[in-house]
Amino acid sequence: MMLTTMEGAVLKVPPSFRTIKPNPNHTNRTFRTVPSATASAPAPLTTDTKLGPGSLGHLTRPDFPILHQELNGKRLVYLDNAATSQKPTAVLNALRNYYESYNSNVHRGIHYLSAKATDEYELARQKVANFINASDSREIVFTRNATEAINLVAYSWGLANLKEGDEVILTVAEHHSAIVPWQFVAQKTGAVLKFVSLTEEEVPDIEKLRETLSRQTKLIVVHHVSNVLASVLPIDQVVSWAHDVGAKVLVDACQSVPHMEVDVKSLGADFLVASSHKMCGPTGIGFLYGKSELLSAMPPFLGGGEMISDVYLDHSTYAEPPSRFEAGTPAIGEAIGLGAAIDYLSGIGMQKIHDYEVELANYLYENLRSIPNIRVYGPTPSKSINRAALCSFNVDDIHPTDIATFLDQQHSVAIRSGHHCAQPLHRYLGVNASARASLHFYNTKEDVDDFIRALSDTTNFFASFK
Ligand SMILES: Cc1ncc(COP(=O)(O)O)c(C=O)c1O
């Protein structure tokens, strides 16, 4: 496999690279469910009305039973939404209803339960198609998660279409799920992976991406919203440049589909993937969107039941997409749960969710910057730059896992620490890990206030040992 980087960005570890060792100090905790968490919310740091009482976060919080509990006597503040989102009662009910009243296998039975399960499963596919404005539900393939969806494209489209010398362009900020499958394909085909670095503003440098494009480029694999930098890429622009040289574009929309309107027609994406569990749906289900003509020309990824037309002892013929790519019994209840999540999100409105999250994102960013010796990664928000509602950061001389552990055990604030499945990006940033607080529309300003207070307490605690 040939692996090249733009200006050696991926492989070169900056001199300031710090290997930070975590403090493996864990204690047992107690869990207690409480009727209402908002009752004990502390006084806000500011009085911004869009985030005040009656905000989207305050209105939707009651829909999420898990949020209303105490850990170690403190209300739970869940700020790990980029890893997975919480599930509203509507989704829990849809799952329960499926298993209690019409659990059955799809596409194979003529009895009532099977017909009902099939209808609901296919309705869920239609809901996904409508949600991202696909032309036809047959452009939606259900997968186990976004990772499997990317592997599907890599093993099916990639192995069939890439050859030695062809180029696949990615950015250094891609999630491992969007990098590793293409390393496999590059090893097998001799295709070259090219990685685009960041601008000074710590946003993937799409001008460099444009300069890297050539007739050798066959595919661009790019995220829509970064799960570390919180940057948002102009996918429509990238797609138009790619199409000018005859390349396809695979969009990793894991961090955009749950938070904003995503319209595959206006983006022009050839492939797009997302995971249900990040969009208030169940785990175990995700989807691949692919343009009809591309999916129709692609060979199967996995062999087995459901994906065939006819099976002979020496060969088989295959079903049309999407069945061609859904071998075996699918995650039926989970797909139906995803459909319920989409109904729930659509009921609120993705624009409304996005607008609220932009406010919350700015509030988080501004308040985080008040912590001494903090470094927040990604662009500074401005009139022209919206950040997604997450912040990855480091505080001088404190390991991010120590921060996350202290926040969890002393304050019941759940954030994430580590490389967030983006090791190349962390190397590029000169660290091996960061802490990350990530929000969703059911978070409130009080959640951010609690987090900032807890972080301030944490940094003061560690500073006291100096
Ligand atoms: C940007 C991005 N891409 C891909 C993935 C992989 O999603 P999954 O683990 O659900 O397959 C994630 C999950 O963290 C992500 O944030």
The ligand as a Gaussian input file, in Angstrom:
#p B3LYP/6-31G(d) Opt

LIG

0 1
 C      -17.555000      11.216000      12.399000
 C      -17.852000       9.775000      12.719000
 N      -17.747000       8.861000      11.755000
 C      -18.007000       7.566000      11.980000
 C      -18.370000       7.116000      13.221000
 C      -18.638000       5.676000      13.414000
 O      -19.966000       5.457000      13.807000
 P      -20.401000       4.002000      14.311000
 O      -19.461000       3.629000      15.408000
 O      -21.793000       4.195000      14.782000
 O      -20.285000       3.101000      13.152000
 C      -18.481000       8.040000      14.271000
 C      -18.803000       7.590000      15.638000
 O      -18.269000       8.067000      16.618000
 C      -18.210000       9.399000      14.014000
 O      -18.300000      10.325000      14.970000

